[in-house]
């Protein structure tokens, strides 16, 4: 699934300790299978993986989740909906905000380790 999520990632903008990328999940995205039939929604675990992939790009090494300190899913992400992910890394802590247009769809704080 990680590779398919990475394929949904657009251009990455890297800064000092922060990165931004847009993700768009096509209707054929595997994560929609069974979630939910007739009304597909990007699973929260896939949004967590978006932040993990983006944090890995920023750190220039693969990462994995050690723990999720907080995760708030505020609005559904639908097929072909553009989601801007803003991610910052401070040591082993990752903070990510997920926006679709002006709407905040999710927020995440987690700890990571090298994969």
N, C-alpha and C positions, 0 to 999 in steps of 0.2 A: 504494500500500500504506500510506503514511503516514497518509492520511485514515481508512482502515479501522481501523488500529491505534488512532488517536485516538478512534474511535467505541467501542472496547473499554475505554476508560479511564473509570473511575468518578470520584467526587468527588476533587478535588485539595486537599491541605492544604499551603499554602505557609508557610514560615518564613523566617528570615534565613539565606540561603545553602543552604537545604535544602527539599525537598518530598517528599511521599508521595502515592501514588495506587494504587488497585487496578485491575488489568486482568483481564478475563475474556473469553476468546476462544470464541465460540459455534462449534458444529460446522460452521456455514456459512462460517467465516472462510477467506478466500482462501489464506492461508498454509498451510493444511492440504493443499491440492491437491498431490498427489504426494509428500507428506512425512509420513507414509509411508502408502500405501494400506492400508486395513484396520486401521491402528494409528496414527492421526494424532498428531503431536507438533508443538508450536509451534517453528518454526525459530529457531536462535540469533540470526540476523540480525533477526528480529522482536523479540526481547527487547532487542537493542541499540537498535532503533528506539523501543521503549517508553521507555528511558532518555533518548534524544534528545528525544522529544516532551515528557517530563516536565521535562527541563532547560530546554527552550524555554519552557515555561509559567513556570518559575521566573525565567528571565531576561527574559521578556516579549518575546522575539524568536525567529524561526526560526533553528535551528542545524543544522549538518551536521558529520559526523565528519571530523576531520583525520587522526587516527590512533587506533588501539586499542592501549593500553599493555599491558593484560591482560584476558582474558575467560575465565572458568571457568564451565562449564555442568555442574552437579553432579547434577541430577535432571531428568527430562523434565517438561514442562508440557503437560497434556492438555486436550482440549476442555472448556469450562465449569469449569475449575479456576481458582479465584481466586488471583492472584499480587499480592502487595503489593510495590511498588517504592519503595525509599527512595533518594533521589538528592540529592547535594550538588554544588554548583558553586563552584569557587575559581578565578577568572580563566578560563583556557581549559581547565581540568581538571574532568572530571565523574567522580564515583565513584557507583556504583549497586549496591545489594544487592537481590536478588529473593528473596522468601520466600513459601512457601505454607504457611499455618499456622505451625508452628514449624520447618519444614524450609527450609533455605537451598537454593534451586534454581539460583542463578547469582550471579556477582559480576563487576563490570565496572569498568575504569578506562580513560578515553579523553580525548583532546584534541578540542576542538571549535572551529569558526569560525562566523561568521555565514553564514547561507545566502543 
